[in-house]
Every structure is written in structure tokens, then in C-alpha cells.
């Protein structure tokens, strides 16, 4: 079965969005791994700002298309139905929701 390429929509204030379907030769499911690959020169990556802040300040990486943005990525939490209602997982998710940007 052929894998469908995801489309990325880049937006800039007041401009028409640009839609790209990049070709990838490598796939990872972890933002830290993705950032490490980009930092080592394997290509470009869209990663959370906190991963690149220190290296960007030191000048070892730089932002490309800094004035452009993509849609936010959803984050989901799943745990068993028998988990305590006010257990650590639920309290942590509540904390994240209350303290997110």
C-alpha cells in the first residue's frame, strides 16, 4: 500500500498560504530524534521551539522561514478506563492544559 504524503500548509500574516508535500527518505516518531537528525545535517525539521532554542542562541542551528508558521499539532492523552480519576496522569494533563500557551 502506498503511503500518502502529508501536506504542510505554511502561513504568513496577510499572505496566501503555501501548501507543500515534502518527500522524505527517513521517518521518525519522536521530536527529539527528528531534531537530532536535522541538527546533524540530515535535512530540515519542524520541531517544538524549546528543542532548538539553546542551539539557535549558540548559533549552531538556525530557523528557516522564521516568519512562516504551520497549524498547531494536536496532543492526545490516553489511559485505561480503570485509572484513578484524580491520579497522577489526570493531574498532569490538567496542569498542562491550564499552563499551555
VENRAWO-V128750 format. One line per field, one symbol per residue. ss: DSSP state (@ for helix, = for strand, . for the rest). phi: phi as a letter, one per 20 degrees, with the letter a starting at -180 (. if undefined). psi: psi as a letter, one per 30 degrees, with the letter a starting at -180 (. if undefined). A space follows every 10 residues. Layout:
ss = ???
phi = ???
psi = ???
//
This chain:
ss = .......=== =......=== .......... @@@@@@@@@. ........@@ @@@@@@@@.. ........=. .......... .......@@@ @@@@@@@@.. .
phi = .feeffedde ccgmdffddc cfeddbcccb fffffgfffe nfqebdcggf fdgffffene cbfdlgedbd ffefccdcbf fefggdfgff ffffffffde f
psi = kkkkkkkkjk kkkglklkkk ikkkfkklgk eeeeeeeeeg gfalkjlkef efeeeeefgf llkkheflll klkkkkkkll fgkkehleee eeeeeeefgl .
//
